Amino acid sequence: MSKGLQFPVVFVANCASLFNDDDYTGDVVISEEYAGSVKSVDISTMSKIQSPAYHAAAQEVKKQLESEEMRLLYVAATRAENKLIFTANISKACDEYMSVLDVNRAGKKVGKCSGSSYLSWLIEALSAECDKVNDMQSGIIDYGDVRYIFYPLAYEGDEHSLTIPALNTGAENADEYTDDKNNDSIDIAVDEQFRSELEKKLNAAYAYEPLTKISAKFTATELAANLREKNGEENYGLFIGKPSFLTENNTGKLSGKRRGDAYHKLMEHIPFEKILSEDEISDYIKNSTAGFLDKAEQNSIDAGDIAGFYGNDVAKRIVQASKNGKLYREYPIFHRLDTQCYDPAIFGADSREMLEGAEPYVQGIADMFFIEDDGIVLVDYKTDKTDDEQKYKDDYKLQLDIYKEALEKEFSVPVKQMIIYSFTLGRFIDLEKPEENK
């Protein structure tokens, strides 16, 4: 028995669906043994034919894929504790499948499982040594200790009955086990209460349908972008990285996001045991950053920008927190949000009612925070080129509000101050009202 979860009743659906054979029927077949093998071209007929190498590679890949399909079928089949139900649509090939179910052929010991679907495998397997037919007309076959019951779909019928084709129980060979149009049909009465209950279940509406359209996890940057879009501002969208030679300008320096990433890497590693001068910072960039900055990144960082950060009173508090072991940088945030406290538009919802029951998580990285006696100071640094202080607040306040909520819950300490340092402006921007974007 395969390990894993089990259930009283298990359905294995769509068993007549053909296996995907694209990997071994195309013009090129890739296999472990033969690497890349291609079809040959017959110049005389201008047609493609299988070369010996192609044929061998195709057989190898086919065997591997069929082995994987058989493994999946085995895992699915061993999930059932009481009932295992296979379903398939065979309306277009009923005769073909039923002809394989040869229960009267003597001496057939093994099902070859040479078909191209789960259903063909199952039928072939059942046809081997399957000589105990209790009621073939109703589709009941005993195979060892297991009873297989076949329920053909209705071909005709009205709202009160289902009609299935009768099977010839006196057949001498497998070819006679097919639908016989001259035979009488069997009418099966349908329980109207069961029909009503079934229709009710099939037509039931999922009570939390709106939540299926809400992501279970967001990034803080994504939520901030959604807020900008809701306010009619530019949504920066997804950043697709470019190779260095496309982002470096004529001076060998980076621009855009890669430049910002370089600044963040430096701020993650640069020491805060003391206030550093511009010369000390320049020396640190030149001699101590080879492990995390490449040459282009080193050239893109202006030591004067970093010296401006160190020249502020906040930096002195950071140095003191570092000495006390209470400075945190590039801190991962994974926090469950209370959606009712935020604008539903940032989650892609039209109203708060759509978010009832939703508990999305937000993931992000806090650039820096440090803990003082009376609370946490949350610091974010930006390399945006804008000199509009209000734009920094509008673009990043929501992100810091979320980090604030996460840190307060994790550390059970209030966040007393949230500040942004702009390397462009060369100063800190204090966010005084953290709740205004909610």
N, C-alpha and C positions, 0 to 999 in steps of 0.2 A: 504494500500500500504506500502510495506517495505521501510524503509529509505535507502538512499544510492545513488550512481551515477546511472544515466539512460542514455540509448543510443537509437537512432532511430531504429536500427535493432540489434537484439541479436540472436546469434546461441547457442543452447544448444546441444552439440555434444555427440555422442556415447551413446545415451539413451538406447540402448538394452544391454549395458554392465551390467552383473549381479552384485548385491551388494556383498561385501565381507562378507562371513558368518563364517570366521575362528573363531571369538570370541565366537560363540555359537554352533559350531559343533565339536570341538575338544574333546579330552578325558577329559579335565578339563575346566570348565567354572567358571569364576570369576564374581560375581555379588554383588551389594551392600546389597541385602536382604539375600542372602544365602551364602555369602562369597565364598569359594572354594568348588565346587561340581564336583564329578567325576562319570564316568560311572561305572556301576556294571559289574561284570564278572560272566557269567553263566558257572559254572564248568562243567556241564553235556555236554554242546555243545561247551565249550571253546570259547565263543563269548562275545562281549561287548554289553551291553544293557543299555538303559537309566533308571537310578534310578529316583524315584519321585522327589528327591531334584535336580538332574541334569536337569530333564525336566522343572521344575519350574524356575530354574536359567537360562536355555537356553531361555525360553520364555521371561523372564524379559530383558535379554540382547538383544534379537532380537527386542523387542518392542522399546528399547532405540535407537538401531542403525537405525531402520526404521524411528523413529521419527526424528533423526538427518538427515537422507537422505531426508525426506520430507521437513525439514526446508531448506536444501540446494537447493532443487528443487524450492521451493517457492521463495527464494532469487534470484536465477538465472532467474526465469520466470518474476519477477517483475522489472527486469532491462530494459525491452523493452518499448519504447514509441509508436512505430508504428507497427513494425513487430517482431514476436517472432517465431523463426524457430527451431524446434527440428529435429535432424538428428539421424538415426540409421541404422545399417546394419542388416536386418532381412531376408536375403536370405535363411538362413537355417531353418527358422521357420515362414515363411510368413503365411501359413495356420493357424497356432496356433494363431497368433496375429489377423488376420482378422476375425476368427471365434468368437472372443470375442466382436468384434464391432457389437453388436446385436442391430440394430437401429429399428427393427420392433417388438421387444418383448414388449407387453403391460405391464404396471405396474412396470417396473424396474425403481426404483427411485434413487438408490444409487450405486455408484461404490465402490466395497469393497476394492480396492487397496491392494489386497493380493498377488500380483506378486512379483518378485524379481528383477525388473528393473524399471527405470523411464518410459520406453515405455509401459510396461504392466499396470502401474498405469494410464498413460494418456489414453490408449485405454479403460480401464475399466471405467474411469470417463466419457469419451465421450459416452459410451454405455448407460449411465443412462439418461432417458428422452430425448434422442437425436432423436426425431421423425420428424424433419424438414429436410428431405433429398432433397436438390435441384438437385443434379446431382451426384448420387453415382458412376456412371461409370467414371467420371472424378475426383472423390474423393473430392467432395465439400459437407460439412455438416455445417448447421447453428445451433449453440448452443447458445441460448439466443441472445445477441447482437454481438457475436463473430463468425466469419466465419473461419472454419478449412478447410484447403486445403491439401490433401494428394498427394504427388508426389512419386509414387513408382519408384524404380531404374529400369533401363533397364535390361531385361533378354536376349534380342536378339537385333540385330541392326547392321547397317553398319555405315560408316563415315558420312552418310547424314541423318540418322533418328534414333530415339530411339523407342523401342517397349515396351509397358507396357501391362500387362494382362488385359483383359476386365473383368468387374465384372457383375454378374447377378443382374440386377435391379429389376427383378420380383420375387425375392426370398421371400419365406414365413417365413423362419427362418434363424438364424445366420449361420447354417452349410452351407447354399448355398452361402454365401458371401465369397467364396474362388476362387482361380484361376481356371478357367474352360478351360481345354486344348482344348475343342471342339469349344470354342467361337472364333470369329475373333479377331485379335489383332488391336490395334489402333496405327497407325504410326503418329508420331509427327515430323514435319519438324524442323530442327535445324538451327537457324540463324547463318550463317557462319561468319559474322562479330563478333557476340557475342562469337562464339567459339574461333575465333582468339584472341579476347581481353582477354578472360578467360585464354587461354593457355599462353598468354604473361604474365599475372599477376601471374599465378601459377608457371611459370618457371623463374620469375624474380629473379635475384641475389641481395642479400642485399648488399648495397654499403659499409657498414661498418662491413662486416663479420669478418675481423681480430680482431676488438674490442671485439667481443663476447668471444674471448679467453683470453682477458686481464682482470684481476680482477679489480673491482671498488675500492677496498681498500686494502692497504698493511700495514704491521707493519714495522717500521724502522729496526727492527731486521731481518725480512724476506728479505728485500731488501739487507741488508748487507750480509746475507747468500747467496743470489743469486749472488752477486758480487764475493764472495769467490769461489763459484762453477764455475763461468765463468772463473776465473783465475786459475782453476785447483786445488784449495785448498779444504780442507775438509769442507763439509757442516755439521754443527753441528746438523741440523734437529730439529725435534720437541722434546721438553723435556717433559717426562712423569714423574710426581712426584712420589716419593717413600715414604712409611711411615718412620717415624723417626728411627725405630729399624733397618731399612735396610741402612740408610744413616749415622748413628752414628758409629764412630769407637770405638775402645776399651776404649778410654778415655772419651766417652760420648759426643764427639764433632762431628759436622757435617762436611761434605765435599762436594765439587762440587757446584752445583747451590744453594743448600739450605744454604750453608755457605755464598755465595755471597748475597743471599736474606737477610740474617741476618745483614750483613754489611750495606746493603742499608736501611733497616728499622732503624738501629741505626743512620745513617747519616741523615735520614729524621727528626728525633726527637731530636737529641742531641743539646743542646743550643750553640749559637754562640754569646752570649752577651760579652764573653771575651775568651782569649786564655786559654784552659784547660791543666793542667798538666796530666801526665800519671796516677797519683794517683787519681786525680779528675775524670778522665774518667773511671777508674776502679770502683770507688765508684758509679758513675752514672749508669754504667751497672748493678752493683749488686743491687742497691736500687731503681732505677727509671725506669726500663724498663719492669717490670712485665706485664704491660698493652699491650705490643706489641711484646715482645720476650719471647719464652718459655725457659726452663732451658737449653736445648741442644743448642739453638741459643746463649744464653748468654755465655755458655762455649766455643763456637766456635770463639768468637771475642777476638782478642788479643788487649788489651788496648794500647800496644806499637805501633800497626799499626795505630790506631786512633791518638795517640800522634804525630806520624810522620806527619800526615796531618796538625795538629794544629801548628807544629813547622816550617812551611813554611811561607814565606812572603805573599803568596796568602791568607793564613788563616787570616792574619791581615786585608787584604782588605775585606774579607768576613765578619769579625766582624764589620768593619765600615759600610758596606752596610746593615747589620742586624740592626744596631743602627738607620740607616736612613730609615728603612722600605722598603729596595729595594733588599732583599734576597728572592729568590724563590727556593723551593725544591719540587721534585717529581711533576713537572709541566706538565699537560697533553698537548700533541701536537696533533692537528688534522688539517692537512694542505693539500691543493690541489697542486699537483706537476705539473710543466711544463715538460712533458716527453721529449721534444726536447732538454732539457739541460742535460740529463743524458744518460748513456749508455743504449740502449734499452734492453740489456740482463738482466738487473736487474728487468725488468717488465715481463720477459718471452717472449720478442719479438725478431725477427730475424733482424729487421731493423727499422729505424726511420719512414719509410713510413707506417709500420704497426700500429704505434702509433698516426698517424694523427687523430685528433679529440678526442683522449683519454684524460680524465681528472681524473686520479685516485687520491684518497686521501691516505695520509700516517698517521698512528696513532702511537703514542709512548709516552714515559714519559721521560722528561729531568730531569736528576738527580739533577742538581743545576745550577742556573745562578744568577748573581747579576748585578745591573746596577750602573755604575759610570758616572761621568759627561760627558765623551766623548764616552760612548758606553757600550755594554753588554759584560760580560765575561761569557762564557759558560763552565761549569765544568762537567766532567763525571768521575766517579770513578769505578775502576775495581779490581776484586780479582783474575784475571787470574794468573796462576802459572808461566807463561812464563817470562823470564828475557830479552827477545828480544824487545827492544824499538820500532824497526821498525814494528814489528808485531802488536803492539797496534795501530799504525798509519794505517796500511793496513786494519786491521779488523774493526776499528771503525770510521774512518775518514768520510766515506760516511754518516753514521748515524748522526754525528755531523754537517755535511754540510747541511743535510735536516733540522735539528733542527735550525740551523743558519738562513736558508731561512724563516722558519716559524716564528721565533721570530722577525726577522727584519720586516716582514710584519705586525705582530700583534702590535708591540710596536712602529713602525716607528723610530727605533733607530738602528744604525749599530752594528753588533757583531764584536767587535774589537779583541777578543782573544778567542780561543778555546783550552782548556787544558784537559788532561786526568791525573788523579792521579792513579798511580798503587800502591796498598797496598803491592804488592810483591816487587817492586823496591824501594818503600818508597820515591818516588819523583813524581813531576809533569812532564808531557810530553807536550810540546807546539806544537800545530799543526799550522805551519806558513802559509801554502798555502792551504786554504780551497777549492780551485777550482780544484785541480789536479786530483780528482777522478771522475770528471764529464765527 
